[in-house]
Each structure stands twice: as structure tokens, then as C-alpha cells.
Amino acid sequence: MTGTGTSRVRIGILGAARIAPMALVNPAKRNAEVVVTAVAARDATRARAFAHKHGIATAHDSYDLLVADPDIDAVYNPLPNGLHGRWTRAALAAGKHVLCEKPFAANAIEAREIAELAGESGRVVMEAFHYRYHPLTLRIEDIIASGGLGKLTRVEATLCYPLPMFSDIRYDYALAGGATMDAGCYTVDMVRSFGGETPEVVSAQAKLHDPRVDRAMTAELRFPSGHTGRLRCSMWSTDVLRMSARVTGERGQLHAINPQMPQLGHWLSVRSESGRRTERFGRRTSYAYQLDAFAAAVLRNEPVKTGPRDAIENMTVVDAVYRAAGLPLRRPH
């Protein structure tokens, strides 16, 4: 059992985050290879309440205590963006594997630093782009790879949702907030994955929450092979709710609705020389597939699709979007 010496991965959660039950706790209850054994929060009362509610054995009152806990093999890091790098480093220093929420780091420089540490550690470090492990995404990648759409000409991805709570940490520059960090990192990852390459950012336009923080972003892209792209993302804009991807080639096109959270409803429409068709997939969550992949990597050394090197490419594009829009890069907290 590479990585743990046991038949299960024992995971501790950094922070009693709202996303943790959906992303980890609930999928772990249906995964025989994973058990969530600890949670930490800066408020001991909050940690104990979270542990009691979700049946977690141990509640720590500091992140340091959780990272040092000898009874966990891996750390789930859903902390604010600006803290991802700091606590992924701490987990690696303690010999733990890491499942880190997106975005992987505050910027590409920090992503490279963490990737180097991950390589030296021999531990699994995985960015939590859960949609990458869902059958819908795997099918889109298969269609593109098969050549059924022909040579690619355009790749577009959109993720817009309303977040009118402007005191939310996702709008906080000090915590590496902004629409491109929160929603846009998905669209960057999607155009890279479906476009097959890391694109150049040709131009970008932001709608601002404050002089440093974007509430919406649109960027035009160009890929090395010649096809173009666009990403759109927002946490507050006239595009209240829009989640989609479109891939166009010389011989066809595919259009996916809600590829980011397919368990909440989705469809895939494909038009090619052989006709039109619509495909759907089961309701098992993208988070469950992601947890399968993480456990397989820790226990059996199986490869992951969203490792540190991939994260560097993603953060490089995120940084380029901010530069093109005339905004400062995010910084670690």
C-alpha cells in the first residue's frame, strides 16, 4: 500500500469549511478506501461541532495540530485561496499527502514552489478540480481525441454564478480573492483541457468589485496550434447563472451544459458529420470520482489528472489574465 501502509487513507480536514461535507465528508462515507478521521478549526467549539455533526473522531483547535497528527495520512485543504500554499507546504513537511482545493496557489510562482516540494516529498498532491474525474469530462476528452470534430478552431468555457455577499472572503484581495481565482480557474482549466494546450492570453476585460478585485472577467485566448478561445467568469454580473463549455472543430461541435457540476443536472450535445446526438451520464457526484482518484493515487500510486505540474500551467494562465486586465497578481497570505 504505497503511501500509507494501510488499506484506507485517513484524511484530516483543515478548517470547518462549507464545501467540506459535499466535497469530502459525504463521498468518504461511501468509499471503502477513505475515512475522515480529524478536523481542525481556529475555534475549538466550531471544530467540535463540525466533528460531532459529521461523525469525525478527532477535533483539533489549530491547523498545526491537525497537520502533525500521526493518525492521519492526508490533508484536505479547503482554506481561503491565499492560505492554500502555506498549509500545503506544512502538510508536505509533516509527510502528509494533500488534496488541495482550487486554485492550487495564489499565483504561478507559488505553484512552482509547491510543485518542487511535492516532487521532493514523494507524496501525492492533487488539485481539487473534481469535474476532471467525472464521466462527462472523460467523454468530452474522448470525442475531441477521436478527431470526430476535426481540427479544433475554437474552445469556450463559462462559469458565472451570483455571490452578492460582498463581505465574503472570495472578494478579499488579501486572501487572493477575485472572480478569476474562484470561478475563472475552472474556465482556465477547462479551455486548457479541451483545447489540448496552454493558451496565450490575447486580451482581458474585468468588471471590478474594487480596484484590485474582479467580480467578472472575460478573456480572449490563442493556442499554439492556431485555434482560439474565450473564457468568461463572474461572481456578480448580468450573467447571473451560466455554466457551459463549447468546443468547435472544422467538422463538428460539442456543447456541454454544466460540465463543472454535472451531478446537479447536465447535458452534452454533439454535432458532427455523422449527425447530432445528446448524451447524459449518471448522478454520482464529481466529488466521489475525485475521491476515488485520490485514494487510488495514495494507495496504489495511480496517476492523477490534476497534479502540481498541471496546476502550474493553470496558474500561469490565471496570472496572464490578470496582467492583461491591468490588475495585480494575487499574493500568498
C-alpha positions in Angstrom: 0.0 0.0 0.0 2.2 2.8 -1.3 1.9 6.0 0.8 0.0 4.8 3.9 0.8 1.2 4.7 -2.9 0.6 5.3 -5.9 -0.3 3.2 -7.6 3.1 3.8 -6.5 6.7 3.5 -7.1 8.6 6.8 -7.8 12.2 6.0 -7.9 15.3 8.2 -9.7 18.5 7.1 -8.1 21.9 7.5 -11.0 24.2 8.5 -14.7 23.5 9.0 -15.4 24.8 5.6 -18.8 24.9 4.0 -17.5 22.9 1.0 -16.1 20.0 3.1 -19.2 18.0 3.5 -20.1 18.0 -0.2 -16.5 17.6 -1.4 -15.1 15.1 1.0 -17.2 14.0 4.1 -20.2 12.7 2.3 -18.3 11.0 -0.6 -16.0 9.4 2.0 -18.9 7.7 3.7 -19.5 5.7 0.5 -15.8 5.0 -0.2 -14.3 1.9 1.4 -10.8 3.2 0.9 -11.2 6.5 2.7 -12.0 7.6 6.2 -12.2 11.2 7.5 -10.7 11.0 11.0 -10.0 14.6 12.1 -10.9 18.2 11.5 -9.3 21.4 12.7 -10.6 25.0 13.2 -9.2 28.0 14.8 -12.3 28.0 17.0 -12.3 24.8 19.1 -16.0 25.0 19.6 -16.6 25.1 15.9 -14.2 22.2 15.3 -16.0 20.1 17.9 -19.5 21.0 16.5 -18.4 20.1 12.9 -16.8 16.8 14.1 -20.0 15.9 16.1 -22.3 16.7 13.2 -20.3 14.6 10.7 -19.2 11.7 12.8 -15.5 12.7 12.8 -13.5 11.2 15.7 -11.0 14.0 16.4 -11.4 17.8 16.6 -8.2 19.9 16.8 -8.2 23.5 17.8 -5.4 24.5 15.5 -4.2 23.7 11.9 -0.8 22.9 13.2 -2.1 20.1 15.5 -4.0 18.6 12.6 -1.0 18.6 10.2 1.1 17.0 12.9 -1.5 14.3 13.8 0.2 10.9 13.4 -3.1 9.2 12.9 -3.8 10.9 9.5 -2.2 10.1 6.2 -3.5 13.0 4.1 -4.8 16.6 4.5 -7.8 18.1 2.7 -7.1 21.9 2.3 -10.2 24.0 1.6 -8.9 27.1 3.3 -9.1 30.6 1.6 -7.1 30.9 -1.6 -4.3 32.9 -0.1 -3.6 30.1 2.5 -3.5 27.1 0.2 0.2 27.3 -0.4 1.2 27.9 3.2 -0.8 24.9 4.5 0.0 22.6 1.6 3.7 23.2 2.4 3.1 22.5 6.1 1.3 19.2 5.3 4.1 18.1 3.0 6.7 19.0 5.6 4.8 16.7 8.0 4.8 13.8 5.5 1.2 14.0 4.5 -0.5 13.6 1.1 -2.6 16.7 0.1 -5.9 17.2 -1.7 -5.9 21.0 -2.2 -9.0 22.9 -3.3 -8.6 25.0 -6.4 -6.9 27.4 -7.1 -3.8 25.5 -6.1 -1.8 28.6 -5.1 -2.0 32.4 -5.1 0.0 32.7 -8.3 2.2 30.7 -10.6 5.4 31.4 -8.7 3.9 29.8 -5.6 2.6 26.9 -7.6 6.1 26.2 -8.9 7.5 26.3 -5.4 4.9 23.8 -4.1 5.4 21.5 -7.1 9.1 21.3 -6.3 8.3 20.4 -2.7 5.7 17.8 -3.8 8.3 16.2 -6.1 10.9 16.0 -3.4 8.4 14.7 -0.9 7.2 11.7 -2.9 3.7 12.4 -1.6 0.5 12.8 -3.7 -0.5 16.4 -4.2 -3.7 16.8 -6.1 -5.7 20.0 -7.1 -9.4 19.5 -6.5 -10.8 20.1 -10.0 -13.3 17.5 -9.4 -15.1 17.8 -12.7 -12.0 16.4 -14.4 -12.7 13.0 -13.0 -16.4 12.8 -14.0 -17.5 10.6 -16.9 -18.9 13.7 -18.7 -15.5 15.3 -18.9 -13.8 12.0 -19.9 -16.3 11.6 -22.7 -15.7 15.1 -23.9 -12.0 14.4 -24.0 -12.6 11.2 -25.9 -14.7 12.9 -28.5 -12.0 15.5 -29.1 -9.2 13.0 -29.1 -11.1 10.8 -31.6 -10.9 13.5 -34.3 -14.7 13.5 -34.7 -14.8 17.3 -34.5 -11.9 17.7 -36.9 -9.1 20.2 -36.3 -10.1 22.5 -33.4 -11.0 26.1 -34.2 -12.5 27.5 -31.0 -12.8 26.5 -27.3 -15.0 28.4 -24.9 -15.8 28.0 -21.2 -18.1 29.9 -18.9 -18.8 29.8 -15.2 -21.0 32.6 -13.8 -22.9 32.5 -10.5 -24.3 35.1 -8.2 -22.4 36.0 -5.0 -24.0 39.2 -3.7 -22.4 38.8 -0.2 -19.6 41.3 -0.8 -18.0 40.7 2.6 -17.3 37.1 1.5 -13.6 36.1 1.6 -13.8 35.4 -2.2 -13.8 39.2 -2.7 -10.9 39.8 -0.3 -7.6 40.7 -2.1 -5.6 39.9 1.0 -6.8 36.3 0.8 -6.2 36.0 -3.0 -9.8 36.6 -3.9 -11.4 37.5 -7.2 -13.7 36.0 -9.8 -10.8 34.7 -11.9 -9.4 32.9 -8.9 -12.7 31.4 -7.8 -14.8 30.7 -10.9 -12.2 31.6 -13.6 -9.7 28.9 -12.5 -12.3 26.4 -13.6 -12.7 28.0 -17.0 -9.0 28.3 -17.5 -8.6 24.6 -16.6 -11.4 23.7 -19.0 -10.1 25.6 -22.0 -6.7 24.1 -21.4 -8.0 20.5 -21.0 -10.4 20.7 -24.0 -8.0 22.8 -26.1 -5.2 20.4 -25.6 -2.6 23.1 -24.9 -1.9 26.1 -22.6 -3.1 29.2 -24.4 -1.7 32.7 -24.7 -4.0 35.4 -23.3 -4.6 37.9 -26.1 -6.8 40.3 -24.1 -8.9 40.5 -20.9 -11.5 42.8 -19.5 -12.6 42.9 -15.9 -15.6 44.2 -14.1 -14.4 45.4 -10.7 -15.6 44.9 -7.1 -12.8 47.2 -6.0 -9.6 48.5 -7.7 -7.8 45.2 -7.2 -10.6 42.6 -7.2 -12.6 41.4 -10.2 -16.2 40.4 -9.8 -16.3 39.3 -13.5 -13.7 38.6 -16.2 -13.7 37.9 -20.0 -10.5 36.9 -21.8 -9.7 36.1 -25.4 -7.1 33.3 -26.0 -4.9 31.9 -28.7 -3.5 28.4 -28.6 -0.1 27.4 -30.1 -1.8 25.2 -32.7 -3.8 28.1 -34.0 -7.2 27.7 -32.5 -8.7 30.5 -30.4 -10.7 30.6 -27.2 -12.6 32.6 -24.7 -13.3 32.3 -21.0 -16.0 34.1 -19.1 -16.5 34.0 -15.3 -18.3 36.1 -12.7 -19.4 36.2 -9.1 -21.6 39.2 -9.8 -22.7 40.3 -13.3 -25.6 40.4 -15.7 -24.7 36.7 -16.4 -26.4 35.6 -13.2 -26.0 31.9 -13.8 -24.2 30.4 -16.7 -22.2 27.2 -16.8 -21.1 25.7 -20.1 -18.3 24.7 -22.5 -18.3 24.7 -26.2 -15.7 23.1 -28.5 -15.8 23.8 -32.2 -13.8 22.0 -34.9 -13.7 22.0 -38.7 -16.1 19.1 -38.9 -18.3 19.5 -35.8 -19.1 21.0 -32.4 -19.9 19.9 -28.9 -21.8 21.9 -26.3 -21.9 20.9 -22.6 -24.3 22.5 -20.1 -23.0 22.4 -16.5 -19.8 20.4 -17.0 -18.5 21.9 -13.8 -21.1 20.4 -11.5 -22.8 17.7 -13.7 -24.5 15.9 -10.7 -26.8 18.9 -10.5 -28.1 18.4 -14.0 -26.3 18.5 -17.3 -26.4 17.5 -21.0 -23.9 17.0 -23.8 -24.8 17.8 -27.3 -22.6 16.7 -30.2 -22.9 17.7 -33.9 -20.6 16.0 -36.4 -20.6 14.6 -39.9 -22.4 11.5 -38.6 -25.3 13.6 -37.3 -26.5 15.1 -34.0 -26.8 13.3 -30.6 -27.3 14.1 -27.0 -25.6 12.2 -24.1 -26.2 12.2 -20.4 -24.5 10.5 -17.5 -25.4 9.1 -14.1 -25.9 11.2 -11.0 -22.9 10.0 -9.0 -21.1 13.2 -8.0 -17.9 14.5 -9.5 -16.5 14.7 -5.9 -17.0 10.9 -5.5 -15.0 10.3 -8.7 -12.3 12.7 -7.5 -12.0 10.9 -4.1 -11.7 7.6 -6.0 -8.7 9.0 -7.9 -7.1 10.5 -4.8 -7.3 7.2 -2.9 -6.0 5.2 -5.8 -3.0 7.6 -6.1 -2.2 7.4 -2.4 -2.8 3.6 -2.0 -1.6 2.3 -5.4 0.5 5.0 -7.0 -2.1 5.6 -9.8 -1.6 8.8 -11.7 -3.8 11.9 -11.2 -5.0 14.3 -13.8 -4.7 17.4 -11.7 -1.2 17.3 -10.1 1.2 20.1 -9.3 2.7 20.4 -12.8 -0.8 20.8 -14.3 -1.5 23.4 -11.6 1.5 25.5 -12.7 0.1 25.7 -16.2 -3.3 26.8 -14.9 -1.9 29.4 -12.6 0.3 30.8 -15.4 -2.8 31.5 -17.4 -4.7 33.0 -14.4 -1.8 35.3 -13.8 -1.7 36.3 -17.5 -5.4 37.1 -17.4 -4.9 39.4 -14.5 -1.9 41.1 -16.2 -3.9 41.6 -19.5 -6.8 43.1 -17.5 -4.4 45.5 -15.8 -4.9 44.0 -12.3 -2.2 43.0 -9.8 -1.4 39.3 -9.3 -2.7 37.6 -6.2 -0.3 37.1 -3.4 0.0 34.4 -0.6 -1.4 35.4 2.7 
